[in-house]
Amino acid sequence: MVTNVGTIGLSPAGADDLGAKHASLTRRSLKFFRRELLGTFGLALVLVMAASGLSAELIAPYSPTANDFGAMMEAPSWAHPLGTDQFGRDLLSRIIFGARTRP
Protein backbone atom coordinates (compact mmCIF):
# COMPACT_ATOMS: atom_id res chain seq x y z
CA MET A 1 0.00 0.00 0.00
CA VAL A 2 1.53 3.26 -1.18
CA THR A 3 0.35 6.57 0.21
CA ASN A 4 0.98 9.88 -1.39
CA VAL A 5 2.40 12.09 1.34
CA GLY A 6 1.98 15.23 -0.73
CA THR A 7 -1.80 14.92 -0.87
CA ILE A 8 -2.26 15.38 2.87
CA GLY A 9 0.05 18.38 3.10
CA LEU A 10 3.02 16.72 4.78
CA SER A 11 6.40 16.32 3.25
CA PRO A 12 8.93 13.78 4.45
CA ALA A 13 11.49 16.56 4.89
CA GLY A 14 9.06 18.84 6.76
CA ALA A 15 10.59 18.16 10.15
CA ASP A 16 14.07 18.79 8.78
CA ASP A 17 12.97 22.08 7.26
CA LEU A 18 11.57 23.25 10.60
CA GLY A 19 14.82 22.36 12.37
CA ALA A 20 16.82 24.12 9.67
CA LYS A 21 14.67 27.26 9.95
CA HIS A 22 15.09 27.30 13.75
CA ALA A 23 18.85 26.79 13.47
CA SER A 24 18.98 29.46 10.80
CA LEU A 25 17.10 31.94 13.00
CA THR A 26 19.39 31.17 15.92
CA ARG A 27 22.47 31.51 13.74
CA ARG A 28 21.25 34.80 12.29
CA SER A 29 20.46 36.14 15.76
CA LEU A 30 23.88 35.24 17.11
CA LYS A 31 25.53 36.78 14.07
CA PHE A 32 23.52 39.98 14.57
CA PHE A 33 24.42 40.18 18.28
CA ARG A 34 28.13 39.65 17.52
CA ARG A 35 28.07 42.27 14.78
CA GLU A 36 26.07 44.93 16.66
CA LEU A 37 27.86 45.09 20.02
CA LEU A 38 26.41 48.43 21.06
CA GLY A 39 22.88 47.24 20.34
CA THR A 40 23.55 44.04 22.25
CA PHE A 41 24.80 46.05 25.23
CA GLY A 42 21.72 48.25 25.06
CA LEU A 43 19.44 45.22 24.96
CA ALA A 44 21.22 43.70 27.96
CA LEU A 45 20.88 46.98 29.87
CA VAL A 46 17.16 47.20 29.13
CA LEU A 47 16.66 43.57 30.21
CA VAL A 48 18.55 44.15 33.49
CA MET A 49 16.49 47.27 34.24
CA ALA A 50 13.24 45.45 33.44
CA ALA A 51 14.21 42.51 35.64
CA SER A 52 15.19 44.82 38.51
CA GLY A 53 11.93 46.74 38.20
CA LEU A 54 9.88 43.54 38.23
CA SER A 55 11.68 42.18 41.28
CA ALA A 56 12.17 45.48 43.14
CA GLU A 57 10.63 44.23 46.39
CA LEU A 58 13.09 41.33 46.46
CA ILE A 59 16.36 43.07 45.63
CA ALA A 60 16.04 46.57 47.09
CA PRO A 61 17.89 46.78 50.41
CA TYR A 62 15.55 49.40 51.97
CA SER A 63 12.10 50.86 51.47
CA PRO A 64 12.26 53.71 48.95
CA THR A 65 10.00 55.92 51.07
CA ALA A 66 11.27 55.20 54.59
CA ASN A 67 12.94 58.21 56.20
CA ASP A 68 16.05 57.75 58.33
CA PHE A 69 16.83 61.17 59.77
CA GLY A 70 20.02 59.84 61.36
CA ALA A 71 21.41 58.99 57.91
CA MET A 72 20.59 62.20 56.03
CA MET A 73 22.95 63.10 53.17
CA GLU A 74 25.36 60.24 53.88
CA ALA A 75 28.11 59.50 51.40
CA PRO A 76 28.22 56.08 49.76
CA SER A 77 29.07 53.32 52.22
CA TRP A 78 28.53 49.58 52.71
CA ALA A 79 25.16 50.27 54.34
CA HIS A 80 24.05 52.63 51.53
CA PRO A 81 26.03 51.87 48.32
CA LEU A 82 24.86 55.06 46.55
CA GLY A 83 24.36 57.15 49.68
CA THR A 84 21.20 58.78 50.99
CA ASP A 85 19.22 61.89 50.10
CA GLN A 86 18.22 64.89 52.24
CA PHE A 87 15.51 62.83 54.01
CA GLY A 88 17.74 59.81 54.70
CA ARG A 89 16.17 57.64 51.98
CA ASP A 90 18.44 55.08 50.32
CA LEU A 91 19.25 56.14 46.76
CA LEU A 92 19.89 52.61 45.44
CA SER A 93 16.44 51.51 46.58
CA ARG A 94 14.86 54.58 45.01
CA ILE A 95 16.59 53.90 41.68
CA ILE A 96 15.52 50.24 41.70
CA PHE A 97 11.91 51.16 42.45
CA GLY A 98 12.16 53.97 39.89
CA ALA A 99 12.57 51.37 37.14
CA ARG A 100 8.92 50.46 37.64
CA THR A 101 6.15 52.11 35.67
CA ARG A 102 3.57 51.74 38.43
CA PRO A 103 3.80 52.10 42.24
N, C-alpha and C positions, 0 to 999 in steps of 0.2 A: 504494500500500500504506500503510495507516494503522495505526499501532501505538498501543495504549493505554498511555501511560506510567504511569498509576496502577496498573495491574495488576502491574507488576514492582517496585513500591515506590519508584520515583523520581519526583520531581516536577520540572518544568522550573525552578521557582524554588528548588530545594533548595540549590544552590550560593550563591544570593543570601542565603538564610536563614542559612546557616553564616557567611558574611561579616558579616551584620548582627549575629548573636549574638556573634561575636568582637569586633566594633567596640563593641557594647553593653557587653561585659564590660570592655574596655579603658577605655571612657568612664566606667563606674561606678567602676572602680578609681581612675582619676585624680581623679574627683570626691571619692571617699572620702579619698584622700591629701591633697587640698587642704583638705578640711573638718576632718580630724583631724590637725592639725600635730604635736601632742605624740606621738601614736601613730606618725606617720611618722618623727619624730626617733628614737623608741625602736627602731623597726624598722631604721633606718639604723645605729644604734649596735650593735645585735645583729649585723647583717651584717658590720660592720667588725671586731668582736671575733671572730666566727667565721672570717673571712678571715685575720685575724692569727694566730689559733690554728692554722689549717691550714697556714700558710706560715711558722711560727715559725723554722724553721731558716734560711730565706732572709732574713728581715728583722731578726732580732735581731742587734745589733752585737757581743755577746759571748756566751760560754757562760754559762748561768744558774747553773752549779755551780762554775765556775772561781774560785778564791781569788786575790786580788791583795792581799797584805798591805801593799804600799806605797801602796795607794789606799783604806785602810780609813776609813770614815765621811767620805768626801769630799762636799762640797757639789755641787750641780748645776753642770756645766761642759759645754764642747763635747765632751769625751771621754766623759763620763757625764751625759747630759741630765737624769736624775732623781737622780743621785748614786749612792753606793754604801752598802752596809750594813756591819755591824761586822766582816765577814770579807772585805770588799773586792769583793763580788759586785755586778755592775751591776744596779740596780733596774729599769731599763727592760727589760732582757732577761728578768728574772725575772717581770715582769708579762706580757710577751708570751707566754712559755712557760706562765704560769699560766692563760692562756685555754684551754689544752688540757684535755681530760678524761682523757687517758692520758699516760704519760711518753714 
